[in-house]
Amino acid sequence: MPRHWRWLVPYLFLIPGGLWLLAFFVVPMLVMASVSLQTGSLGTGYALTWNFGVYPEMIGAWAPQFERSLWYSIVVTALTLAVGYPMAYTIAFRGGRYKSILLLLVILPFFTAYIIRTLSWKLILADNGFVLGNLKDIGFLDDGFRIIATPIAVISGLTYNFLPFMVLPLYVALEKIDPKLVEAATDLYASRLQAFLRVTLPLSMPGVFAGSLLTFIPAVGDFINSEILGSRDTTMIGQIIQRLFLNNNAYPEAAALGFMLMAAVLALVFIYARFVGADELTR
């Protein structure tokens, strides 16, 4: 390639990924936005009437589900970070020759279907299952105590299913940290806690950022866990969109909810990236 064209090489590598995003993200988003502005029915057909009133109508009708989904996702992200960071730290710095086995155990649940894992979690949390049932038999819990069909069950299922999405990026970030940097901090009279807060944690922030996004984004739109483990009081916005699309054939309303959910997630991701300084993480 001529020298004056070599600056194009990095951008050429972006073409496959850019085409993929264009075909499977941008185009579907535009189609969904167009469908949301249509009116009609499945029998008579739909026509683009620029019905922007569907957006405030859907917000007013399903605001509690929106708020609940966002709240559940934030809690799940915090819980997976609290549980996943010590796991990733232990594997990266204390795993030794067992790192591969420990990482295999982290991703092992992915060998089972998502719905099967959630159904298994339902058996674990059942009112008379082998966990709560035994605790009730010995009198540790009241007979009326239950976890299924509560927010705790939904959040527990989401946390369990999305924990690997947090652990793996954290492990990659922690694995890249040179242990000599921590040793240098301790040589300069820093305690282990100070060395962690001033060296390890800042250097692992790219993993925290990536893991948080990989956990929050699928959790906010999930409908399997709330459908299987929850109740009417724990309905998430993903369930509403699924029912409007597949059960009610209310395509404009479902598309409007999906488009607003995607826009809200993108806005929150942008705010989070600005808050944690994502530009600085890549330097």
N, C-alpha and C positions, 0 to 999 in steps of 0.2 A: 504494500500500500504506500502511495506517495506520502512523504513526510508531512505535508500540509493537511493531509486527511486523517492523520493518526488520532487526532483529538476526538474523532467520532467513534473510535473503538469501544470505549466504555458504554456509550449510549446504545451501540448495536446489541450489547448483551442485555439491555433492558427491553428490547423489542418483544421477545417471547413472553416474558412476564407481563408486559404492558398489554399485549394482545389478549392474554388470558384474562386479565382483570377487565378489559374492555368487553369481552364476550360474555363473561360470567358474573360480572358485578355491575358495571355501568349500564349495559343494555338492559338487564333485568330490572335495575332500579328505575330506568326511564319507562319501561313497560308497566311496572307496578304503579308509578306515578300517573301514567296515562289511564290505567284501569280505575284508579281511585277517583278520577274526575268524570267517570261515565255514569250514566243512569240507565235503568231498564231492568230486565229480569232475564232469567235463563231461557224462558219460553219465547219472549218477544225479541230478545237480543239486546245488546248494549250499544249506546251511542255516546260519543264524547260531547258532553254538554258543559264542561268546565265547572262542575259542581263543587266549588271550594267549600261549600257549607258542610260537606261530609266530615271535614276535619274537626271543627269545633263540636259537631254532633258526637263524634266518636270519643273525643276527649271527655265530654260531659258524661257519656254513657259508661266509659270504662276507665275512668281516672283511678279508682282504687286498685284495679289490677295493674295499671302502669306503675303506681307507687310501690305496690307490693313486690313486683318483679325487680324494680331497681333496688329496693331495700334488701331483698333476699340475696341478690347478686353481690351487693357490697359486703354483706355479712359473710357470704361464702368465700369471696376473695380474701377477706381478712383472715378467716379461719384456715383456708388452705395455705396462706402465707405463714401463719403462726405454726402450723403443723409441718409444712413442707420445708421451711428454711432449716430447722434443725436436722431434718432428714437429709437434705442435700448437703449441708455442712458436714455431717458425719460421714457420708459416702465420699465426699471430695477429699477430706483431710484425714479421716480415720479408716477409710474403707480398705486401704492397702490392696492386697491381691484379690480381695473379695468384692471389689468395685463392680465388676461385670455381673456378678450374681445378685448383688443388691439392686443394681439398676434393672435387672431382669425381673426381680420381685416387684419393683415399682410399676413396670409396664405390663406385668402379667395379667391384671384385670382386663386389659384391652383384648386379650385372646377370647374373651367371652362377650357375647352381644350386649349392647347397652341396656336393652329392655330386661334381659335375663339378670343382669347385675342389679337393676333396680328392684325387680321382683324378689331377688334374694335378700335385698335389704329390707323389703317388706316382711319377709319371713322372720328376719332377725328381730325386727321391732314389733312383731305381732303381740297383741295383748296377752296371749297365753303361749308365746313362743318360748324357746329354750333359754332366753335371757330374762325377759320380764316374768315368764311363767315360774321359773325357779325362784326368782326373788320374791314373788308373791307367795309361793309355797312355804318359804321359810319365814314369812311375816315381815320381810324387809320393806315391802311395798304394799299399799292398800289394793284390794281387789279391783277397785274402780280406776286405778291409775292406768293411763295409756299414753302412748307416744304417736301411734299411727293416727293420721287425719289431723295432725297439728303442724304448726310452722316448724317445730323442732324436727319432725320427720322429714319434711321437704328440704330443709336446710342441710340436714345430715346426709340425705341422699345426694344432693348436689355437691356437697363437700367431698364425699367419697368418690363420686364419679369423675370430678374434675381435679382431684388432687395431683395426679400425674402431670397435668398440664402446668402446674406450678413447680413441681419438683424438678422436672427435666431442664427447663431454662435456668433455674437457680443453680443446678449442678454444673451446667456448662459454664456459667459465669464464675462460680467458685473454683472450678477446676483450673481456670486460666490464671488465677492469682498465684504469684510466686511466693512460696512460704518464706523466702528470705526477707521479704518486705515486713512480714509480721515479726520475724526474728530481729530485724533492725529496729522496729518500734520497741520491742521489749528490751533491747540493748540500750535504748535511750531512756530507760527507766519508766516506760509505759506499762501499766498493768495489763493483764489479759483482756479485761473489759475495755480499757482505753484503746488497746491495739485493735480490738474488734470494731469498736465504734468509729475509729479514725482511719483504719486501713481496710479491713475486710468488708465492712458494710458498704462504704462508698464504692469500692471496686466491684461489688456484686450488684449494684443498682441496675445495670442493664438487664440482669436476670430477673430482678424484682419487677421491673417495668414490663418485660416480655411476658413473664408468668402471670402478672395481674391482668394483662389484656387477654391472654389466652384462656383465662378462667372467667373473667367478667363477661366477655362478649357472648360465649355460648350459654352461660348460665342465665343471662337476662332473657334470652328467647326460648329457654327450655320449657317443654310442656309435659315431658314424660314423668319426671319426678313428682310434680304437683298432681298429675292425673292418677298415678299409682299410689303415692304415699300420702297425698293430701285429701282435702275435702272441699266443700263449696266455699268455705271461709279462707282457703289458701290458694284459690285460683290465680294463676299467673296469666300475663297477657298472651303468652304463647298458646295457651289453651284456647283463649278467645279467638285468636286468629285461625287456629286449626279448625275450630268448630264452624266459624263463619265461612271458611273456604270449602270444607269437605261436607259438612252437615247441612248448613243453611243455604249454600250456593250464593251467599251475599258477597260477591267478588269485589265490588267497589268499596264496601265497608271494610272487608278484610285487607284489601290492598292499602287503604288509607291507614289502618292500624300498623301494618307492616312497614309502610314508608315512614310513619312517625317514629316507630320504634328504632328503625335504622338511623334516622336523623338524630334522635336523642342519643343513641350509642356513639355515633361519630362525634357529636358535640362533647359528650363526656370524655371520650378518649382524647380529644384535642385539649380540653381543659386539664386533664390529668398529665398529658405530655408536657404542657407548659408549666404545670406545677412542679413536676419532678425534674424539669430541665432535660428533656429528651435530646435536645441538640447537643448538650454537653456530654451525654452518655456515649455518644458515638465518636467522640474525639479521643 
